[in-house]
């Protein structure tokens, strides 16, 4: 085999190998997971009547559970809206949470 023919065969094999490597993700795409960054809080879907344990507050809002501590927090929105709305100015409203209760997750392991 001449040197010229040998070079062409080797270059063709290299080009074919590079093409196979480049097309592999299209033939067999890698897996992706939507839950890669897990959070330690759970937002309960929907709007609920939030009642403070001492009876000082009774508002509509979102319920959030801290999955590490078991604490249940209420974020008042003041309406059926899933987020706080401010009608008194151009700044966005900020909802300050208050503690509603706590789940005792440690007792589940007994």
C-alpha positions as CSV (number, residue, x, y, z in Angstrom):
1,X,0.0,0.0,0.0
2,X,1.4,3.4,-0.9
3,X,1.9,6.1,1.6
4,X,-0.7,8.4,0.0
5,X,-3.4,5.6,0.1
6,X,-2.4,4.8,3.8
7,X,-2.8,8.4,4.8
8,X,-6.2,8.7,3.2
9,X,-7.4,5.5,5.0
10,X,-6.1,6.7,8.4
11,X,-7.7,10.2,7.9
12,X,-11.0,8.6,6.9
13,X,-11.0,6.4,10.0
14,X,-10.2,9.4,12.2
15,X,-12.9,11.5,10.5
16,X,-15.5,8.7,10.9
17,X,-14.6,8.2,14.6
18,X,-14.9,12.0,15.3
19,X,-18.3,12.0,13.5
20,X,-19.5,9.0,15.6
21,X,-18.4,10.8,18.8
22,X,-20.1,14.0,17.7
23,X,-23.4,12.2,16.8
24,X,-23.6,10.0,19.9
25,X,-25.6,12.6,22.0
26,X,-28.2,12.8,19.3
27,X,-28.6,9.0,19.1
28,X,-28.5,8.4,22.9
29,X,-29.1,11.7,24.7
30,X,-27.9,12.0,28.3
31,X,-30.5,11.8,31.1
32,X,-31.6,15.0,32.8
33,X,-33.5,15.4,36.0
34,X,-35.8,18.2,37.0
35,X,-35.3,17.6,40.7
36,X,-31.6,17.9,40.7
37,X,-31.6,20.9,43.1
38,X,-33.9,19.7,45.9
39,X,-35.3,22.2,48.3
40,X,-35.9,21.8,52.0
41,X,-39.3,23.7,51.9
42,X,-42.6,22.5,50.6
43,X,-45.2,25.0,49.3
44,X,-48.7,23.6,49.7
45,X,-50.7,24.3,46.6
46,X,-53.7,26.6,47.0
47,X,-54.7,29.4,49.3
48,X,-55.8,28.7,52.8
49,X,-57.2,30.6,55.8
50,X,-54.2,31.1,58.1
51,X,-54.9,31.3,61.8
52,X,-52.2,32.1,64.2
53,X,-52.1,29.8,67.3
54,X,-52.7,32.7,69.6
55,X,-55.7,33.9,67.5
56,X,-54.1,37.3,66.7
57,X,-54.1,36.8,63.0
58,X,-56.7,35.3,60.6
59,X,-55.7,35.9,57.0
60,X,-55.7,34.2,53.6
61,X,-52.3,33.0,52.4
62,X,-49.9,30.3,51.4
63,X,-48.7,27.5,53.7
64,X,-45.0,26.5,53.6
65,X,-43.5,23.5,55.5
66,X,-39.8,23.4,56.3
67,X,-39.0,19.7,55.7
68,X,-35.9,19.8,57.8
69,X,-37.4,21.2,61.0
70,X,-41.1,20.4,60.5
71,X,-42.1,24.0,61.1
72,X,-45.3,25.2,59.3
73,X,-45.2,28.8,58.2
74,X,-48.0,31.0,56.9
75,X,-47.3,33.7,54.3
76,X,-50.3,36.0,54.2
77,X,-51.4,37.3,50.8
78,X,-54.5,39.0,52.0
79,X,-56.6,37.8,49.1
80,X,-57.2,34.7,46.9
81,X,-54.0,35.7,45.0
82,X,-51.1,33.2,45.3
83,X,-48.8,36.2,46.0
84,X,-49.0,39.4,48.1
85,X,-50.5,42.4,46.3
86,X,-49.8,46.0,47.2
87,X,-52.3,48.6,46.0
88,X,-50.6,51.4,47.9
89,X,-47.6,52.1,45.8
90,X,-45.3,50.9,43.0
91,X,-43.1,48.7,45.3
92,X,-43.9,45.0,45.4
93,X,-45.6,43.8,48.5
94,X,-43.6,41.6,51.0
95,X,-45.3,38.9,52.9
96,X,-43.9,38.3,56.4
97,X,-44.4,34.7,57.6
98,X,-45.7,33.6,61.0
99,X,-45.4,30.3,62.6
100,X,-48.6,28.2,62.4
101,X,-47.3,24.9,64.0
102,X,-44.8,22.2,63.8
103,X,-44.7,18.5,62.6
104,X,-42.7,16.3,64.9
105,X,-40.7,14.4,62.2
106,X,-38.4,12.8,64.8
107,X,-41.3,10.8,66.3
108,X,-41.9,9.1,63.0
109,X,-38.6,7.2,63.2
110,X,-39.4,5.4,66.4
